């Protein structure tokens, strides 16, 4: 693991041969920002994994020229900057909803258009039927409650899209209702079980057991027991939940683990807007014990209860909620898109798409 100092007070961790997706995720940066830093550093990580450290003074002119050369593709704007009126309304306990008009609605319409809503909305500042339908489509595509109201949860997803952390999923194509089912042949005799075959291994989820993951030695038996209880209520494998927390905290399992760039904090790296939606803040989360913060991990994951059947589902609930329950082969990035070009290194089989399974491979690797 090498380090790149891109500001005097901040260090960015980079591993050899990481993709842009992995680098951005590890350092809680948007992918365009990560790519910009790559460009400014003149290739600080090469194919052999060697690196150099940016010198703030020496590289100032290089950084300025790189930023000026491609401002539309490399600069990012916070949600607070892009939508100050809408953000203030929601953070103040209000909702942006049908029947309203003004700058907060115009900001919402602009963000929805940027997220890929099709056909685009007219940015007239009027929250009518079409805007409500677009909000509901955005909510469905980002895997959250579909109610047409812009509150803390929807604001959080807009923030993640704005920062480049997620891309709204393309709506799934429904199954053909006219296609008849292919039932089993009732005349075919059942095949008896082979008494000589070895018994299937016990499923840790069914047994309520927590398997070993990287960094589990940094947790207490009480912590692991509570993880098993939470996983039981959510209908998921406790080892998968442990693996996600191991990946998000780098194996420390510290409730105060914080990324200085994004402010993401804790066991599953709660974003500030996500924390607010859960009725707390990242500063409060950082002061909690690991046992206390697990309550908020459960609260965050509750909407996906019964759907997190795999490592991929468990990780998608944190990274990209729209992909939960869509299966390991669900496509996140497809060839021909900017997202695919930035993450083509994750396309391990070279089929022109990056799946949830490929994106979650680093999480699965945390299980020992």
matplotlib code that plots the C-alpha trace (Angstrom):
import matplotlib.pyplot as plt

x = [0.0, 1.4, 0.3, -0.3, -0.4, -2.7, -3.1, -0.5, -2.8, -4.3, -3.0, -4.7, -4.0, -3.4, -2.7, -0.8, -3.1, -6.3, -9.0, -10.4, -13.5, -11.5, -9.3, -12.3, -14.2, -11.2, -10.6, -14.3, -13.8, -15.9, -14.5, -14.1, -12.1, -10.0, -9.3, -8.3, -5.8, -4.4, -3.9, -2.4, 0.1, 1.3, 0.6, 1.6, 0.8, 2.2, 1.8, 4.6, 2.9, 5.6, 4.4, 5.5, 4.2, 2.7, 4.5, 1.9, 4.3, 6.1, 2.8, 0.7, 1.0, 0.4, -2.7, -4.0, -3.5, -5.1, -8.2, -8.5, -8.1, -11.2, -13.4, -16.6, -15.4, -13.2, -14.7, -17.4, -19.9, -21.4, -25.1, -25.1, -23.6, -25.8, -29.1, -28.8, -32.5, -33.7, -30.9, -31.9, -35.6, -34.9, -32.2, -34.6, -37.1, -39.3, -40.1, -40.0, -43.2, -46.0, -47.8, -44.7, -42.9, -39.7, -36.0, -35.9, -38.1, -36.0, -32.8, -34.5, -35.6, -32.0, -30.5, -33.1, -32.2, -28.5, -29.3, -30.6, -34.3, -35.8, -37.6, -35.9, -38.0, -38.7, -36.9, -39.8, -39.7, -43.2, -43.6, -46.3, -47.3, -44.3, -41.8, -43.4, -43.2, -39.5, -38.8, -40.5, -38.5, -35.3, -36.2, -36.9, -33.6, -31.6, -33.3, -35.1, -38.7, -40.9, -43.2, -42.6, -41.5, -38.0, -36.9, -33.6, -33.3, -33.9, -31.6, -28.9, -29.2, -29.1, -26.0, -24.3, -25.2, -24.0, -20.6, -20.3, -20.5, -23.5, -25.2, -28.9, -29.6, -31.4, -35.0, -35.1, -37.0, -40.0, -40.4, -42.7, -46.0, -47.2, -44.4, -45.8, -44.0, -42.2, -43.4, -41.6, -42.9, -45.2, -44.8, -41.0, -40.1, -38.2, -34.5, -33.7, -30.9, -27.6, -26.9, -23.1, -23.0, -21.4, -23.7, -23.8, -21.8, -23.7, -24.8, -23.4, -26.4, -28.8, -26.7, -26.3, -22.6, -20.1, -17.3, -13.8, -13.0, -10.0, -9.9, -12.3, -9.7, -10.4, -13.9, -15.3, -17.3, -20.3, -19.9, -19.9, -22.9, -24.8, -23.9, -25.3, -28.6, -28.9, -28.2, -30.9, -33.5, -32.4, -32.3, -28.7, -25.5, -23.7, -20.3, -21.4, -22.2, -18.9, -17.1, -18.8, -17.8, -14.3, -13.9, -15.4, -13.2, -10.0, -10.4, -10.4, -14.1, -13.8, -17.0, -14.9, -13.2, -13.5, -12.6, -11.4, -12.4, -16.1, -16.8, -18.0, -17.8, -18.1, -18.7, -20.3, -19.0, -22.2, -22.3, -23.3, -26.7, -27.3, -26.6, -29.1, -31.7, -31.2, -31.8, -28.1, -24.9, -21.5, -20.0, -22.4, -21.8, -18.0, -18.6, -20.5, -19.2, -19.1, -22.1, -24.1, -23.3, -24.5, -28.0, -27.6, -26.1, -29.3, -31.5, -29.9, -30.1, -33.7, -35.3, -33.3, -34.3, -34.8, -33.1, -29.4, -28.9, -25.3, -22.1, -23.0, -26.4, -24.9, -22.3, -24.7, -27.0, -24.1, -22.6, -25.5, -28.9, -30.6, -28.7, -29.9, -31.7, -30.9, -28.3, -24.5, -24.7, -26.6, -24.7, -23.4, -21.3, -21.6, -19.0, -19.3, -20.1, -17.8, -18.4, -17.2, -14.1, -13.2, -13.8, -12.9, -10.3, -13.2, -14.3, -12.4, -13.9, -13.7, -17.3, -17.8, -19.7, -18.9, -21.3, -22.2, -20.1, -17.0, -17.5, -17.9, -14.9, -12.8, -15.5, -15.7, -11.9, -12.2, -13.7, -11.0]
y = [0.0, 3.4, 6.8, 10.0, 13.3, 15.5, 18.2, 19.0, 17.6, 14.7, 11.4, 9.2, 5.4, 3.7, 0.0, -1.3, -2.0, -0.7, 0.5, 4.0, 2.5, 0.9, 3.9, 6.3, 4.0, 3.4, 7.2, 8.3, 10.4, 10.7, 8.8, 12.1, 13.6, 10.4, 10.5, 14.2, 13.4, 10.6, 13.1, 15.7, 13.3, 12.3, 8.6, 8.2, 4.5, 2.6, -1.0, -2.0, -0.4, 2.3, 5.7, 9.2, 11.8, 15.0, 18.0, 20.8, 23.5, 21.8, 20.4, 23.5, 24.7, 21.2, 20.8, 24.2, 23.5, 20.1, 21.5, 24.3, 21.9, 19.8, 21.5, 19.9, 16.4, 16.6, 19.1, 18.1, 20.2, 19.4, 19.0, 22.0, 24.1, 22.6, 22.7, 25.1, 25.8, 22.2, 21.0, 23.7, 22.6, 18.9, 19.4, 21.8, 18.9, 19.7, 17.9, 18.9, 17.6, 18.0, 21.4, 23.4, 25.8, 27.9, 27.5, 24.4, 22.6, 24.0, 22.6, 19.2, 19.1, 20.0, 17.2, 14.7, 15.5, 15.1, 11.7, 10.5, 10.9, 10.4, 12.3, 15.3, 17.5, 21.1, 23.1, 25.4, 25.2, 23.7, 20.3, 18.8, 15.3, 14.8, 15.9, 13.6, 10.7, 11.5, 11.5, 8.1, 6.8, 8.1, 6.4, 3.1, 3.2, 4.0, 1.3, 3.4, 3.8, 5.0, 7.7, 10.8, 12.9, 14.3, 13.8, 12.8, 9.4, 10.8, 13.8, 11.3, 9.4, 12.6, 13.5, 10.2, 10.5, 14.1, 13.1, 10.2, 7.4, 5.8, 5.8, 5.2, 1.7, 1.2, -0.1, -3.9, -5.4, -7.3, -11.0, -11.9, -12.7, -14.6, -17.1, -20.3, -21.9, -25.1, -27.4, -30.5, -33.8, -35.3, -38.7, -38.6, -40.5, -38.7, -39.4, -40.8, -39.2, -40.9, -42.2, -42.3, -38.6, -36.3, -34.0, -30.4, -28.0, -26.0, -22.6, -20.1, -17.8, -20.6, -21.6, -18.0, -18.2, -15.5, -16.7, -15.4, -12.2, -10.0, -7.8, -9.9, -10.1, -6.4, -7.2, -8.7, -11.9, -9.6, -7.6, -10.7, -12.1, -8.9, -9.1, -12.6, -11.4, -8.5, -10.7, -13.1, -10.3, -9.1, -12.6, -12.4, -14.3, -12.6, -13.3, -11.2, -8.3, -8.7, -8.8, -5.5, -3.8, -5.2, -3.7, -0.4, 0.1, -1.5, -4.2, -1.9, -2.2, 1.2, 3.3, 6.4, 5.3, 8.5, 9.6, 13.2, 14.0, 12.9, 12.8, 9.2, 7.6, 4.3, 0.7, 1.0, 4.6, 6.5, 9.6, 12.8, 12.9, 9.2, 9.8, 12.7, 10.5, 8.0, 10.7, 11.1, 12.7, 11.5, 13.2, 11.4, 8.1, 8.6, 8.9, 5.6, 2.3, -0.4, -2.1, 1.1, 1.9, -1.6, -0.4, 2.2, -0.3, -2.4, 0.6, 1.5, -2.0, -2.7, -1.6, -4.5, -7.2, -10.5, -9.4, -9.6, -13.2, -13.0, -11.1, -9.0, -8.1, -7.1, -4.9, -3.4, -2.3, 0.0, 0.9, 0.8, 0.0, -0.3, -3.5, -5.3, -8.5, -8.3, -11.1, -11.4, -11.2, -7.8, -5.3, -2.2, -0.8, -1.6, -1.2, 2.0, 4.1, 6.4, 4.4, 1.2, 2.9, 4.0, 0.6, -1.8, -3.4, -5.0, -6.8, -9.9, -12.1, -9.4, -9.7, -5.9, -5.5, -5.2, -7.2, -6.9, -10.0, -8.5, -5.2, -7.1, -9.4, -7.3, -7.7, -11.5, -11.6, -10.4, -13.7, -16.1]
z = [0.0, -1.0, -0.1, -2.1, -0.3, -2.3, 0.3, 3.0, 5.7, 3.9, 2.7, 0.2, 0.4, -2.9, -3.5, -6.7, -9.7, -8.0, -10.4, -10.2, -8.6, -5.8, -5.2, -5.0, -2.7, -0.4, -0.1, -0.2, -3.2, -6.3, -9.3, -11.3, -8.4, -8.2, -11.9, -11.6, -8.9, -11.1, -13.9, -11.6, -10.2, -13.6, -13.0, -9.4, -9.4, -12.4, -13.5, -11.2, -8.2, -7.6, -6.5, -5.8, -3.3, -4.6, -3.3, -2.7, -3.8, -6.7, -8.1, -7.6, -11.2, -12.5, -10.4, -11.5, -15.2, -14.9, -13.2, -15.8, -18.7, -17.9, -15.4, -16.6, -16.2, -13.2, -10.8, -8.3, -6.4, -3.0, -2.7, -0.4, -3.2, -6.0, -4.1, -1.1, -0.8, -1.0, 1.4, 3.9, 3.7, 4.3, 6.9, 8.8, 9.1, 6.1, 2.9, -0.7, -2.2, -4.7, -4.7, -3.8, -6.1, -6.1, -6.1, -4.0, -6.6, -9.5, -7.8, -7.4, -11.0, -12.1, -10.0, -11.2, -14.8, -14.0, -12.6, -15.9, -15.6, -19.1, -20.5, -18.7, -16.6, -17.4, -14.7, -14.0, -10.2, -10.0, -8.2, -10.2, -11.4, -13.6, -11.0, -8.4, -10.9, -11.5, -7.8, -7.5, -10.4, -8.8, -5.4, -7.1, -9.1, -6.0, -3.9, -1.3, -0.2, -3.1, -1.9, -4.1, -1.1, -0.8, 2.8, 4.5, 2.7, -0.8, 0.0, 1.0, -2.3, -4.2, -2.4, -3.2, -6.9, -6.9, -5.4, -7.8, -5.2, -6.9, -10.3, -10.4, -11.8, -15.0, -14.3, -14.5, -17.4, -16.0, -16.7, -19.6, -18.0, -21.1, -20.8, -19.2, -16.3, -16.9, -14.1, -13.1, -14.7, -12.0, -13.6, -13.0, -9.8, -7.2, -6.9, -3.5, -1.5, -1.7, 1.8, 1.1, 0.1, 2.8, 4.7, 3.5, 5.7, 8.3, 7.1, 9.6, 9.1, 10.0, 13.0, 14.1, 14.0, 13.0, 10.8, 10.9, 8.9, 8.7, 11.8, 13.8, 16.5, 17.1, 18.3, 21.5, 21.9, 22.9, 19.7, 17.6, 19.5, 18.8, 15.1, 15.0, 16.6, 14.2, 11.2, 12.4, 12.5, 9.1, 7.6, 6.5, 7.2, 10.1, 8.5, 5.5, 7.8, 9.5, 6.2, 5.1, 8.3, 8.1, 4.6, 5.5, 8.5, 7.1, 9.8, 12.8, 13.5, 15.1, 15.5, 15.1, 11.9, 9.8, 6.3, 6.5, 3.0, 3.0, 6.7, 6.4, 9.8, 11.6, 11.0, 7.6, 6.9, 7.5, 5.3, 7.1, 5.3, 6.1, 9.8, 9.8, 8.2, 11.0, 13.7, 14.6, 13.3, 12.4, 15.5, 17.7, 16.0, 16.5, 20.3, 20.5, 21.6, 18.9, 20.6, 20.5, 16.9, 15.9, 16.6, 13.9, 11.5, 12.0, 11.6, 8.3, 7.0, 8.1, 4.7, 3.1, 5.6, 3.9, 0.7, 1.7, 0.9, -0.4, 0.2, -2.8, -1.5, 1.9, 0.3, -2.2, 0.7, 1.7, -1.7, -4.2, -2.7, -6.0, -6.7, -3.5, -4.4, -8.1, -7.8, -8.2, -12.0, -11.9, -14.1, -12.4, -15.2, -18.9, -21.7, -23.6, -20.5, -18.5, -15.4, -17.1, -18.5, -15.0, -13.5, -16.4, -14.1, -12.2, -15.3, -14.5, -17.2, -19.9, -20.9, -21.2, -17.9, -14.2, -12.0, -8.3, -7.7, -9.3, -7.4, -4.1, -4.6, -2.1, 0.6, 0.0, 0.3, 3.9, 4.9, 6.1]

ax = plt.figure().add_subplot(projection="3d")
ax.plot(x, y, z, "-o")
ax.set_aspect("equal")
plt.show()
